[in-house]
Amino acid sequence: MPPPNANDPLHIGHAMFVALEDALIRHHRMLGEATVWIPGTDHAGIETQYVFEKKLKKAGQSRFQFDRETLYKMIWDYVQENSNIAIDQIKKLGASADWSRYKFTLDPDVVKTVLETFKKLSDQKLIYRDNKLINYCTKCGTAFSNLEVIHASQTAPLYYIKYGPLTVATTRPETKFADVALAVHPTDKRYAQYVGQTLEIKDVLGVQNLPVIADEFVDPAFGTGVVKITPFHDLNDFIFWQKHRAELPEPKLVIDHTGRMTAVAGKYVGLKAAIARPQVVTDLTELNLIEKIDTNYQNAISSCYRCGTAIEPLPLPQFYIKVKPLTKRVLTTMDAGEFSVTGAGHDKILRHWLNNLDDWNISRQIVWGIRIPVWYSSKENADISIVFVDKSGQKQVGKLGDLLNTTPLADISAGLQTLSAPITAKYLISQTSPGPDYIQETDTFDTWFSSSQWPFATLQNTKPGDFKNFYPTSVMETGYDILPFWVMRMLMMGLFVTDKVPFSQIYLHGLVRDAKGLKMSKSKGNVVNPLEITAKFGADALRMALAIRSSAGLDKSVGEADFKAMRNLTNKLWNAARFCIGDQISDARSQKDVIESSAKDDEFLKKLTVVHSQITKNFERLQLGLAAETTYNEFWHWYCDEAIESAKTGEISMKAMLKGLIQFLKLFHPFMPFVTEAIWQQLKSQKLVDEPLLINSQW
């Protein structure tokens, strides 16, 4: 089961995966196969901590008041209080998972597995620590991988700033104080005379001396064709600096990890970057250093997927996974046909990601998650930056070596908030402390790192024999929107740890949209609450409305009319059952036990066999939407509209009609478990069926 956030209520996407996965598991169970559907929930790292921090804010508190252990315990208690929300709601939708095998991503045994994987990656030289430019959210206070950043186009001012004899076009004038060079294209004749020169640039804060360097990364058609190089605040600039670092100074940080201007910005120090920008522009204008401003410039902006804050490219030592050896193995198994992808061309999308994936930044600067098992010797790493809360509750900041002059390491560790080790720091990987002189890394793993191990991390830690009996698994069903986040990474980690692909079939459902085909959002007021629909129309109606006519990889529109139609279907099933059981429909019905066969019985039963065969093939081909639609159409238009009318005149025997009802209950059961099981029990009470439960009956 794609593990939902443990303490969040369900949304319509959860209802979709329940509808489709439960249909599959019930179908295969009825085929008599050994089946298991592992349920679980996710600690959801940054998302849960973000919600908890808003809760603290309402109470007039902040995460910065607490040491990391205290904050972790507070979030743990909060999650435990609400941990049954998702589980209870999934159960109400009829998910026939094996709840005795339920797992949580922070279960100790799962955590142990995740830590062992990290150690194995490190042993095989696939883990490294580097001071790269990262995607940093200054509000959430953590880094994100490239996959987690939202990219959108916006209109923003493009400032043309004079740099001595040259002019630079930039959207970020506030970063200019950390420039290290100017760059032009090697073939741009406009600036050939300046290449190799160092220009003396008049500035708000005085004078900058910047070399002019030719590099092909510059687009001569953008702006003026001159680019300012600010390595710690732009990825392309950082790459440029790495290439030319022998002739350039070390970069400086002009915006810190709280989003404020540093001392490098002189008089602007302490201001939020967004506030400093117009002030810098005003000051540059007064010095006649603004040539013009293009107010209609369209540029791409990156923002945090969680809170929407603009992402700040910032340098920070982080742990990375070398992905090429991992993606190469997945591509090999993909080419060999060891797994298939069902869903409107998403196999090509998967292949694209596998061929173009950047190394995976797995460090997150949050408390809520699995702490990275890295330890630093206090004797060898005196220059580690530390923030901790002392015994009197006061925050202390400084270098580890200095702090140890007044505070024992045990007290620093007990009150530790954050630790920032320089890139040169020496470290050990261990699940437990290597000794009393060591202090542990405060970063946690990216949530996707633990969930990428979900298939084997669950089955290795559920019941004895589960991993042997059920791994590799058969089907992984989830939304196409998390194909690169989750499915691709499960393939990578599954192959790395177990030498086997974790599943042989991948089924990707689309997003659920409103009746007009619009994306659901709170701001539009068109969000469909699955629990409200269940209360109004029943879980069966909700599930069938989501499943019917759905296609793998394509978005699905639903509205109230769809739920009403499927509620009417449940009524139709009840009415057909009453007719077959004999609820005094007509005088002719009293002969049902006498008439063993009628003229059209053979034709009816042949048609029933064809319908059964067709729907079985739909399931085998993972055509779940078509299976639901065919079952609906054949039941409503053939069985009810035609066959029941023929039975009323005696052309089809009630014995045959009962066989038809029993067959349709089985065909509907994967999609509509409640009404079909209830009708089955009515049949059982009148000894019209032998199998005690429909869920375990033979398909």
C-alpha positions as CSV (number, residue, x, y, z in Angstrom):
1,M,0.0,0.0,0.0
2,P,1.3,3.5,-0.8
3,P,1.6,4.6,2.8
4,P,-0.4,7.7,3.5
5,N,0.6,10.2,6.1
6,A,-0.2,8.6,9.5
7,N,-2.1,11.6,10.9
8,D,-3.8,13.1,7.9
9,P,-7.4,12.5,6.8
10,L,-7.9,10.8,3.5
11,H,-8.3,12.7,0.2
12,I,-9.8,11.5,-3.0
13,G,-6.4,10.1,-4.3
14,H,-6.3,7.7,-1.3
15,A,-9.8,6.6,-2.2
16,M,-8.7,5.9,-5.7
17,F,-5.8,3.7,-4.7
18,V,-8.1,1.8,-2.3
19,A,-10.7,1.3,-5.0
20,L,-8.2,-0.1,-7.5
21,E,-5.8,-2.0,-5.2
22,D,-8.7,-3.6,-3.2
23,A,-10.3,-4.7,-6.5
24,L,-7.1,-6.4,-7.5
25,I,-6.4,-8.1,-4.2
26,R,-10.0,-9.4,-3.9
27,H,-10.0,-10.7,-7.4
28,H,-6.8,-12.7,-6.9
29,R,-8.0,-13.9,-3.5
30,M,-11.1,-15.3,-5.1
31,L,-8.9,-17.0,-7.7
32,G,-7.5,-19.0,-4.8
33,E,-4.0,-17.5,-5.0
34,A,-1.9,-16.7,-1.9
35,T,-2.4,-13.0,-1.5
36,V,-1.1,-10.4,0.9
37,W,-1.7,-6.6,0.8
38,I,0.6,-4.9,3.3
39,P,-0.9,-1.8,4.8
40,G,1.1,1.0,6.4
41,T,1.5,4.7,7.1
42,D,4.3,7.1,6.5
43,H,5.9,9.5,9.0
44,A,5.9,12.1,6.1
45,G,9.0,14.0,7.4
46,I,8.8,17.6,6.4
47,E,5.0,17.6,5.9
48,T,4.3,16.4,9.4
49,Q,6.8,18.7,11.0
50,Y,5.4,21.6,9.0
51,V,1.9,20.9,10.3
52,F,3.2,20.5,13.9
53,E,5.1,23.8,13.7
54,K,1.9,25.6,12.7
55,K,0.3,24.0,15.8
56,L,3.2,25.3,17.9
57,K,2.8,28.8,16.4
58,K,-0.9,28.9,17.4
59,A,0.2,28.1,21.0
60,G,2.8,31.0,20.8
61,Q,5.7,28.6,20.6
62,S,8.4,27.8,18.1
63,R,10.6,24.8,17.2
64,F,13.6,26.9,18.1
65,Q,12.7,26.7,21.8
66,F,13.3,23.0,22.0
67,D,16.2,20.7,21.7
68,R,15.8,18.1,18.9
69,E,15.1,15.1,21.2
70,T,12.3,17.0,23.0
71,L,10.8,18.3,19.7
72,Y,11.0,14.8,18.2
73,K,9.1,13.4,21.2
74,M,6.5,16.1,21.0
75,I,5.9,15.3,17.3
76,W,5.9,11.6,18.0
77,D,3.1,12.0,20.7
78,Y,1.1,14.2,18.3
79,V,1.4,11.6,15.5
80,Q,0.4,8.8,17.9
81,E,-2.7,10.7,19.0
82,N,-3.8,11.0,15.4
83,S,-2.2,7.9,13.9
84,N,-5.4,6.0,13.4
85,I,-7.1,8.7,11.3
86,A,-5.8,7.3,8.0
87,I,-6.1,3.7,9.0
88,D,-9.7,3.9,10.2
89,Q,-10.8,5.8,7.1
90,I,-9.1,3.3,4.8
91,K,-10.9,0.5,6.6
92,K,-14.2,2.3,6.2
93,L,-13.6,2.2,2.4
94,G,-13.5,-1.6,2.7
95,A,-9.7,-2.1,2.1
96,S,-9.2,-5.9,2.7
97,A,-5.5,-5.5,3.7
98,D,-3.9,-7.7,6.3
99,W,-4.0,-5.3,9.2
100,S,-2.1,-7.8,11.4
101,R,0.9,-6.9,9.1
102,Y,0.6,-3.1,9.4
103,K,3.9,-1.2,9.4
104,F,4.8,2.4,10.2
105,T,7.9,3.9,8.6
106,L,9.4,4.7,12.0
107,D,8.9,1.2,13.4
108,P,12.2,0.3,15.0
109,D,12.7,-2.8,12.7
110,V,12.0,-0.7,9.6
111,V,14.4,2.0,10.9
112,K,17.0,-0.7,11.4
113,T,16.6,-1.9,7.8
114,V,16.9,1.7,6.5
115,L,20.1,2.3,8.5
116,E,21.6,-1.0,7.2
117,T,20.9,0.1,3.6
118,F,22.7,3.3,4.2
119,K,25.7,1.4,5.6
120,K,25.7,-0.9,2.6
121,L,25.5,2.0,0.2
122,S,28.5,3.6,2.0
123,D,30.5,0.3,2.0
124,Q,30.0,0.1,-1.8
125,K,31.3,3.7,-2.2
126,L,27.8,5.0,-3.3
127,I,27.5,7.5,-0.5
128,Y,29.5,10.8,-0.4
129,R,29.4,14.1,1.3
130,D,29.7,17.3,-0.7
131,N,29.3,21.0,-0.3
132,K,27.1,21.5,-3.4
133,L,24.5,24.1,-4.1
134,I,21.2,22.8,-2.9
135,N,17.5,23.6,-3.2
136,Y,16.8,25.2,0.2
137,C,13.5,26.4,1.7
138,T,14.3,29.2,4.2
139,K,10.9,28.8,5.7
140,C,10.8,25.0,6.2
141,G,14.6,25.2,7.0
142,T,15.6,22.2,5.0
143,A,17.0,21.1,1.6
144,F,15.0,19.4,-1.1
145,S,16.0,17.2,-4.0
146,N,15.4,18.5,-7.5
147,L,12.3,16.3,-7.8
148,E,10.6,18.0,-4.9
149,V,10.8,21.6,-6.3
150,I,7.9,23.1,-8.1
151,H,8.8,25.1,-11.2
152,A,6.5,27.8,-12.6
153,S,6.7,30.8,-14.9
154,Q,6.1,34.3,-13.5
155,T,6.5,37.9,-14.5
156,A,9.3,39.6,-12.7
157,P,11.4,42.7,-13.1
158,L,14.6,42.3,-15.1
159,Y,17.1,44.9,-13.9
160,Y,19.8,46.2,-16.3
161,I,22.7,47.2,-14.0
162,K,25.9,49.0,-15.0
163,Y,29.1,47.1,-14.2
164,G,31.6,49.7,-15.3
165,P,31.7,49.7,-19.1
166,L,29.4,46.7,-19.3
167,T,25.7,46.2,-18.4
168,V,24.3,43.0,-16.7
169,A,20.6,42.0,-16.8
170,T,19.5,40.2,-13.6
171,T,16.4,39.4,-11.6
172,R,18.4,39.3,-8.4
173,P,20.3,42.6,-7.8
174,E,20.5,41.9,-4.1
175,T,23.1,39.1,-4.7
176,K,25.5,41.3,-6.5
177,F,27.7,41.8,-3.4
178,A,28.8,38.2,-3.7
179,D,29.8,38.4,-7.4
180,V,33.2,36.9,-8.3
181,A,33.3,37.5,-12.0
182,L,31.5,38.6,-15.2
183,A,31.1,36.1,-18.1
184,V,30.5,36.5,-21.8
185,H,30.3,34.0,-24.7
186,P,33.7,33.4,-26.4
187,T,32.3,34.3,-29.9
188,D,30.5,37.5,-28.8
189,K,32.5,40.2,-30.6
190,R,30.8,43.0,-28.5
191,Y,32.9,42.0,-25.5
192,A,36.0,40.5,-27.0
193,Q,38.2,43.4,-25.9
194,Y,37.2,42.9,-22.2
195,V,37.9,39.2,-22.0
196,G,40.9,38.6,-19.6
197,Q,40.6,42.0,-18.1
198,T,39.7,42.8,-14.5
199,L,37.2,45.6,-14.3
200,E,36.9,48.1,-11.4
201,I,33.2,48.3,-10.7
202,K,31.6,51.1,-8.7
203,D,29.0,49.8,-6.3
204,V,26.7,50.8,-3.5
205,L,29.2,49.4,-1.0
206,G,32.3,50.7,-2.7
207,V,34.3,49.1,-5.5
208,Q,34.3,45.5,-6.8
209,N,37.2,44.1,-9.0
210,L,35.7,41.5,-11.3
211,P,37.5,39.5,-14.0
212,V,35.8,39.0,-17.4
213,I,35.9,35.4,-18.5
214,A,34.7,33.8,-21.7
215,D,32.5,30.7,-21.4
216,E,30.1,28.9,-23.7
217,F,27.5,28.6,-21.0
218,V,26.5,32.3,-21.5
219,D,23.6,32.9,-23.8
220,P,24.5,35.9,-26.0
221,A,20.8,36.5,-26.7
222,F,19.8,36.9,-23.1
223,G,19.8,40.4,-21.7
224,T,23.0,42.1,-22.8
225,G,25.0,38.9,-23.2
226,V,26.9,39.6,-20.0
227,V,26.3,37.5,-16.9
228,K,27.3,38.2,-13.4
229,I,28.7,35.1,-11.6
230,T,27.4,34.6,-8.0
231,P,28.4,31.0,-7.2
232,F,26.6,30.4,-4.0
233,H,23.3,31.7,-5.3
234,D,22.8,30.2,-8.7
235,L,23.5,26.7,-9.9
236,N,24.9,27.6,-13.3
237,D,27.2,30.2,-11.6
238,F,28.4,27.5,-9.2
239,I,29.2,25.2,-12.0
240,F,31.0,28.0,-13.8
241,W,33.0,28.7,-10.6
242,Q,34.0,25.1,-10.2
243,K,35.3,25.1,-13.8
244,H,37.3,28.3,-13.4
245,R,38.1,28.2,-9.7
246,A,41.8,28.4,-10.2
247,E,41.5,32.0,-11.4
248,L,38.6,33.0,-9.0
249,P,38.3,33.8,-5.3
250,E,36.3,31.6,-2.9
251,P,32.6,32.4,-3.1
252,K,30.8,34.3,-0.4
253,L,27.3,33.8,1.0
254,V,25.2,37.0,0.8
255,I,21.9,35.3,1.8
256,D,22.0,32.9,4.7
257,H,19.9,29.8,5.5
258,T,17.2,31.9,7.2
259,G,16.7,34.0,4.0
260,R,18.4,37.1,5.5
261,M,21.3,39.2,4.1
262,T,24.7,38.4,5.6
263,A,27.5,40.8,6.6
264,V,28.7,40.5,3.0
265,A,25.8,42.8,2.1
266,G,27.1,45.6,4.3
267,K,24.3,48.0,5.3
268,Y,21.6,45.5,4.2
269,V,22.7,42.9,6.7
270,G,19.8,41.2,8.5
271,L,17.2,42.1,6.0
272,K,15.1,39.5,4.3
273,A,16.3,39.1,0.7
274,A,12.9,40.1,-0.7
275,I,13.0,43.3,1.4
276,A,16.6,44.1,0.6
277,R,16.0,43.9,-3.2
278,P,14.0,47.1,-3.7
279,Q,16.3,48.9,-1.3
280,V,19.3,47.9,-3.4
281,V,17.6,48.9,-6.6
282,T,16.7,52.4,-5.1
283,D,20.3,52.9,-4.0
284,L,21.7,51.8,-7.4
285,T,19.3,54.2,-9.1
286,E,20.5,57.1,-7.0
287,L,24.0,56.3,-8.1
288,N,22.8,56.1,-11.8
289,L,23.8,52.5,-12.0
290,I,20.4,51.2,-13.2
291,E,20.2,51.5,-17.0
292,K,16.6,50.3,-17.3
293,I,14.1,47.8,-15.8
294,D,12.1,45.4,-18.0
295,T,8.8,44.9,-16.0
296,N,7.4,42.3,-18.4
297,Y,10.1,39.7,-18.2
298,Q,9.0,36.1,-17.9
299,N,11.2,33.8,-15.8
300,A,11.0,30.4,-14.2
301,I,10.8,30.4,-10.4
302,S,11.4,27.4,-8.1
303,S,9.3,27.1,-5.0
304,C,8.9,24.7,-2.1
305,Y,6.3,22.0,-2.8
306,R,5.3,22.2,0.9
307,C,4.9,25.9,1.8
308,G,5.3,27.7,-1.6
309,T,8.3,29.8,-0.4
310,A,10.7,30.6,-3.2
311,I,13.6,28.1,-3.2
312,E,17.0,29.7,-2.4
313,P,20.0,28.0,-4.0
314,L,22.5,27.7,-1.1
315,P,25.7,25.8,-0.4
316,L,25.4,23.2,2.4
317,P,27.4,20.0,3.1
318,Q,25.0,17.1,2.4
319,F,25.0,13.4,2.0
320,Y,24.4,12.1,-1.6
321,I,23.8,8.8,-3.2
322,K,25.6,8.1,-6.5
323,V,22.6,7.1,-8.6
324,K,24.2,6.1,-12.0
325,P,25.1,2.5,-10.8
326,L,21.6,2.1,-9.4
327,T,19.7,3.5,-12.4
328,K,21.8,1.5,-14.8
329,R,20.7,-1.8,-13.1
330,V,17.0,-0.7,-13.3
331,L,17.4,0.1,-17.0
332,T,19.0,-3.3,-17.6
333,T,16.0,-5.1,-15.9
334,M,13.6,-2.8,-17.8
335,D,15.2,-3.8,-21.1
336,A,15.0,-7.4,-20.1
337,G,11.3,-7.1,-19.5
338,E,11.5,-8.0,-15.8
339,F,8.8,-5.5,-15.0
340,S,6.1,-3.7,-16.9
341,V,4.6,-0.2,-16.6
342,T,0.9,0.1,-17.3
343,G,-0.1,3.7,-17.8
344,A,-0.3,5.9,-20.9
345,G,3.4,6.2,-21.9
346,H,4.8,6.4,-18.4
347,D,7.3,3.7,-19.2
348,K,9.0,6.3,-21.4
349,I,8.8,8.9,-18.6
350,L,10.4,6.4,-16.2
351,R,13.2,5.7,-18.8
352,H,13.8,9.4,-19.1
353,W,14.2,9.9,-15.4
354,L,16.5,6.9,-15.1
355,N,18.7,8.3,-17.9
356,N,18.8,11.8,-16.5
357,L,18.6,11.5,-12.7
358,D,21.0,13.7,-10.7
359,D,22.8,12.3,-7.6
360,W,20.3,12.1,-4.8
361,N,20.6,14.5,-1.9
362,I,19.2,12.5,1.1
363,S,20.0,15.0,3.9
364,R,17.1,16.9,5.5
365,Q,17.5,19.6,8.1
366,I,14.5,18.5,10.1
367,V,13.9,16.6,13.4
368,W,11.0,14.4,12.3
369,G,12.5,11.4,10.5
370,I,15.2,8.8,10.7
371,R,18.4,10.4,12.0
372,I,21.4,9.9,9.7
373,P,23.7,7.4,11.5
374,V,26.9,9.5,11.1
375,W,29.1,10.5,14.1
376,Y,31.8,13.1,14.5
377,S,34.7,12.8,16.9
378,S,34.7,16.0,19.1
379,K,38.5,15.7,19.4
380,E,39.0,15.6,15.6
381,N,36.3,18.1,14.6
382,A,36.6,21.1,16.9
383,D,35.3,23.5,14.2
384,I,31.8,21.9,13.9
385,S,29.2,24.7,14.4
386,I,26.7,23.8,17.2
387,V,23.4,25.2,18.3
388,F,22.1,23.8,21.6
389,V,19.9,24.6,24.5
390,D,21.7,24.6,27.8
391,K,20.3,23.3,31.2
392,S,18.9,26.7,32.0
393,G,16.9,26.7,28.7
394,Q,19.2,29.3,27.0
395,K,20.3,28.8,23.4
396,Q,24.0,28.6,22.9
397,V,25.8,29.0,19.6
398,G,29.4,28.4,18.8
399,K,32.2,26.1,17.6
400,L,32.3,22.7,19.3
401,G,35.9,23.1,20.5
402,D,35.1,26.4,22.2
403,L,31.8,25.2,23.7
404,L,33.6,22.2,25.2
405,N,35.7,24.6,27.4
406,T,32.6,25.4,29.4
407,T,30.1,22.6,28.7
408,P,30.5,18.7,28.8
409,L,29.8,17.0,25.5
410,A,27.0,15.0,27.1
411,D,25.2,18.2,28.0
412,I,25.7,19.6,24.5
413,S,24.3,16.4,22.9
414,A,21.4,16.4,25.3
415,G,20.4,19.9,24.4
416,L,21.5,19.7,20.7
417,Q,19.3,21.5,18.1
418,T,21.5,21.6,15.0
419,L,25.0,20.6,14.0
420,S,26.8,21.8,10.9
421,A,30.1,20.1,10.1
422,P,32.5,21.5,7.6
423,I,33.0,19.6,4.4
424,T,36.4,18.5,5.7
425,A,34.9,16.9,8.8
426,K,35.9,13.2,9.6
427,Y,33.0,10.9,10.4
428,L,32.0,7.3,11.1
429,I,28.8,5.5,10.2
430,S,27.3,3.5,13.1
431,Q,23.8,2.7,14.4
432,T,25.0,3.4,17.9
433,S,27.5,5.8,19.4
434,P,31.2,4.8,18.7
435,G,32.2,6.3,22.1
436,P,31.7,9.1,24.6
437,D,33.7,11.6,22.5
438,Y,31.3,11.4,19.5
439,I,28.4,13.6,18.6
440,Q,25.7,12.5,16.0
441,E,24.7,14.3,12.8
442,T,21.4,16.1,13.3
443,D,20.2,15.8,9.7
444,T,17.5,13.2,9.0
445,F,17.0,11.1,5.9
446,D,14.8,12.3,3.1
447,T,11.4,10.6,3.7
448,W,11.6,9.1,0.2
449,F,14.8,7.3,1.2
450,S,13.0,5.2,3.8
451,S,9.9,4.7,1.6
452,S,12.1,3.7,-1.3
453,Q,12.7,0.5,0.7
454,W,9.1,-0.1,1.5
455,P,8.6,-3.5,-0.3
456,F,11.5,-5.3,1.4
457,A,11.5,-3.2,4.6
458,T,8.0,-4.3,5.3
459,L,8.1,-8.0,4.3
460,Q,11.4,-8.5,6.1
461,N,9.8,-7.3,9.3
462,T,6.2,-8.5,9.3
463,K,5.8,-12.3,9.9
464,P,8.3,-15.2,9.6
465,G,8.5,-16.4,6.0
466,D,6.8,-13.3,4.5
467,F,9.9,-12.1,2.6
468,K,10.5,-15.6,1.2
469,N,6.9,-16.2,0.2
470,F,5.9,-12.8,-1.1
471,Y,9.0,-11.0,-2.4
472,P,9.4,-9.9,-5.1
473,T,5.8,-8.7,-5.0
474,S,3.4,-8.8,-8.0
475,V,1.8,-5.4,-8.4
476,M,2.7,-1.9,-7.3
477,E,-0.2,0.4,-7.8
478,T,0.0,4.2,-7.2
479,G,-0.5,7.6,-8.8
480,Y,1.6,8.5,-11.8
481,D,2.6,11.8,-10.0
482,I,5.0,9.9,-7.7
483,L,6.6,7.8,-10.4
484,P,10.0,9.5,-10.1
485,F,9.7,10.2,-6.3
486,W,8.8,6.7,-5.2
487,V,8.3,4.0,-7.8
488,M,11.7,4.7,-9.6
489,R,13.5,4.8,-6.2
490,M,11.9,1.5,-5.0
491,L,13.2,-0.1,-8.2
492,M,16.7,1.3,-7.5
493,M,16.8,0.3,-3.8
494,G,15.0,-3.0,-4.3
495,L,17.6,-4.1,-6.9
496,F,20.5,-2.8,-4.8
497,V,19.5,-4.5,-1.5
498,T,17.8,-7.7,-2.7
499,D,19.2,-8.2,-6.3
500,K,15.6,-8.5,-7.5
501,V,13.1,-6.0,-8.9
502,P,10.6,-5.4,-6.0
503,F,7.6,-5.9,-8.2
504,S,6.8,-7.3,-11.7
505,Q,3.9,-5.0,-12.6
506,I,3.5,-1.2,-12.1
507,Y,0.0,0.2,-12.5
508,L,-0.2,4.0,-12.4
509,H,-3.6,5.7,-11.9
510,G,-4.2,9.3,-12.9
511,L,-5.2,12.3,-10.8
512,V,-8.9,12.6,-9.8
513,R,-10.4,15.8,-11.1
514,D,-13.8,17.4,-10.6
515,A,-16.8,16.9,-12.9
516,K,-15.6,19.7,-15.2
517,G,-12.1,18.1,-15.5
518,L,-10.5,20.8,-13.3
519,K,-7.8,20.0,-10.7
520,M,-9.2,19.8,-7.2
521,S,-8.0,22.5,-4.8
522,K,-9.3,24.2,-1.6
523,S,-9.1,27.6,-3.3
524,K,-11.5,26.5,-6.0
525,G,-13.8,24.9,-3.5
526,N,-14.1,21.8,-5.7
527,V,-12.4,19.2,-3.4
528,V,-14.3,16.0,-3.1
529,N,-14.1,14.6,0.5
530,P,-14.3,10.8,0.2
531,L,-15.7,10.4,3.7
532,E,-18.6,12.9,3.0
533,I,-19.3,10.9,-0.2
534,T,-19.3,7.6,1.7
535,A,-21.7,9.0,4.3
536,K,-24.0,10.3,1.6
537,F,-23.9,7.6,-1.1
538,G,-22.0,4.6,0.5
539,A,-18.5,3.4,0.1
540,D,-19.5,1.0,-2.7
541,A,-20.8,4.0,-4.8
542,L,-17.6,6.0,-4.2
543,R,-15.4,3.1,-5.1
544,M,-17.3,2.1,-8.2
545,A,-17.5,5.7,-9.4
546,L,-13.7,6.0,-9.2
547,A,-13.0,2.7,-10.8
548,I,-15.5,2.6,-13.7
549,R,-14.1,3.9,-17.0
550,S,-10.8,4.7,-15.4
551,S,-7.7,4.2,-17.5
552,A,-4.2,3.7,-16.3
553,G,-2.1,6.8,-16.5
554,L,-5.0,9.1,-17.4
555,D,-6.8,11.6,-15.2
556,K,-10.4,10.8,-14.1
557,S,-13.2,13.2,-13.6
558,V,-15.9,12.5,-11.0
559,G,-18.8,14.5,-9.6
560,E,-22.0,14.0,-7.7
561,A,-23.9,12.6,-10.7
562,D,-21.4,9.7,-10.8
563,F,-21.8,8.9,-7.2
564,K,-25.6,9.0,-7.5
565,A,-25.5,6.7,-10.5
566,M,-23.4,4.1,-8.6
567,R,-25.7,4.4,-5.6
568,N,-28.5,3.6,-8.0
569,L,-26.5,0.5,-9.0
570,T,-26.4,-0.7,-5.4
571,N,-30.2,-0.4,-5.3
572,K,-30.4,-2.3,-8.6
573,L,-28.4,-5.1,-7.1
574,W,-30.7,-5.3,-4.1
575,N,-33.8,-5.4,-6.3
576,A,-32.3,-8.1,-8.5
577,A,-31.5,-10.2,-5.4
578,R,-35.0,-9.7,-4.0
579,F,-36.4,-11.0,-7.3
580,C,-34.2,-14.1,-7.3
581,I,-34.7,-14.8,-3.6
582,G,-38.5,-14.4,-4.0
583,D,-39.8,-11.4,-2.2
584,Q,-43.4,-11.8,-3.5
585,I,-42.8,-10.0,-6.8
586,S,-45.5,-11.8,-8.8
587,D,-47.6,-14.9,-8.8
588,A,-45.4,-16.4,-11.4
589,R,-42.5,-16.3,-9.0
590,S,-44.1,-19.0,-6.8
591,Q,-43.2,-21.6,-9.4
592,K,-39.5,-20.9,-9.2
593,D,-38.6,-24.0,-7.3
594,V,-40.6,-26.1,-9.6
595,I,-39.3,-24.9,-13.0
596,E,-35.8,-26.5,-13.3
597,S,-35.1,-25.2,-16.8
598,S,-36.6,-23.1,-19.5
599,A,-36.2,-22.5,-23.2
600,K,-33.6,-19.7,-23.0
601,D,-31.5,-21.1,-20.2
602,D,-28.7,-22.4,-22.4
603,E,-28.5,-19.1,-24.2
604,F,-28.5,-17.2,-20.9
605,L,-25.8,-19.4,-19.4
606,K,-23.6,-19.2,-22.5
607,K,-23.8,-15.5,-22.4
608,L,-23.0,-15.5,-18.7
609,T,-19.8,-17.5,-19.4
610,V,-18.8,-15.0,-22.1
611,V,-19.3,-12.1,-19.7
612,H,-17.3,-13.9,-17.0
613,S,-14.5,-14.7,-19.4
614,Q,-14.4,-11.1,-20.7
615,I,-14.1,-9.5,-17.3
616,T,-11.5,-12.1,-16.2
617,K,-9.4,-11.1,-19.2
618,N,-9.8,-7.4,-18.2
619,F,-8.4,-8.1,-14.8
620,E,-5.6,-10.2,-16.2
621,R,-4.6,-7.2,-18.4
622,L,-5.0,-4.7,-15.6
623,Q,-7.9,-3.1,-17.4
624,L,-9.7,-2.3,-14.2
625,G,-11.8,0.5,-15.5
626,L,-13.0,-1.6,-18.4
627,A,-13.7,-4.5,-16.0
628,A,-16.0,-2.3,-13.9
629,E,-17.7,-0.8,-16.9
630,T,-18.4,-4.2,-18.5
631,T,-19.7,-5.6,-15.3
632,Y,-22.0,-2.6,-14.9
633,N,-23.3,-2.6,-18.5
634,E,-23.9,-6.4,-18.7
635,F,-25.7,-6.4,-15.3
636,W,-27.9,-3.4,-15.9
637,H,-28.7,-3.7,-19.5
638,W,-28.6,-7.5,-20.1
639,Y,-29.3,-9.2,-16.7
640,C,-31.8,-6.7,-15.4
641,D,-33.4,-5.1,-18.5
642,E,-33.6,-8.3,-20.6
643,A,-33.1,-11.5,-18.5
644,I,-35.3,-10.6,-15.6
645,E,-38.1,-9.6,-17.9
646,S,-37.7,-13.0,-19.7
647,A,-37.7,-14.8,-16.3
648,K,-41.0,-13.1,-15.4
649,T,-42.6,-14.8,-18.4
650,G,-40.9,-18.1,-17.7
651,E,-38.5,-18.0,-20.7
652,I,-35.6,-18.2,-18.3
653,S,-35.7,-20.4,-15.2
654,M,-35.2,-18.9,-11.7
655,K,-32.5,-21.5,-11.2
656,A,-30.6,-20.0,-14.1
657,M,-31.3,-16.5,-12.8
658,L,-29.9,-17.4,-9.4
659,K,-26.7,-18.6,-11.1
660,G,-26.5,-15.3,-12.9
661,L,-27.0,-13.3,-9.7
662,I,-24.3,-15.4,-7.9
663,Q,-22.0,-14.8,-10.8
664,F,-22.6,-11.0,-10.9
665,L,-22.1,-10.8,-7.1
666,K,-18.7,-12.3,-7.7
667,L,-17.9,-10.0,-10.6
668,F,-19.0,-6.9,-8.7
669,H,-17.4,-7.9,-5.4
670,P,-13.9,-6.5,-6.0
671,F,-15.4,-3.1,-6.7
672,M,-18.4,-3.1,-4.4
673,P,-17.6,-5.3,-1.4
674,F,-20.2,-4.2,1.1
675,V,-23.5,-4.6,-0.8
676,T,-22.3,-7.8,-2.5
677,E,-21.3,-9.4,0.8
678,A,-24.6,-8.3,2.4
679,I,-26.6,-9.9,-0.4
680,W,-24.4,-13.0,-0.2
681,Q,-25.3,-13.4,3.4
682,Q,-29.0,-13.2,2.5
683,L,-28.4,-16.0,0.0
684,K,-26.5,-18.0,2.6
685,S,-29.3,-17.6,5.2
686,Q,-31.7,-19.2,2.7
687,K,-29.1,-21.9,1.8
688,L,-28.9,-20.7,-1.8
689,V,-25.1,-20.7,-1.7
690,D,-22.6,-23.0,0.1
691,E,-19.6,-20.8,0.5
692,P,-19.9,-18.9,3.8
693,L,-18.2,-15.7,2.7
694,L,-18.2,-14.0,-0.7
695,I,-14.7,-12.6,-0.1
696,N,-13.3,-16.1,0.0
697,S,-15.5,-17.6,-2.6
698,Q,-14.2,-19.0,-5.9
699,W,-14.0,-16.5,-8.7
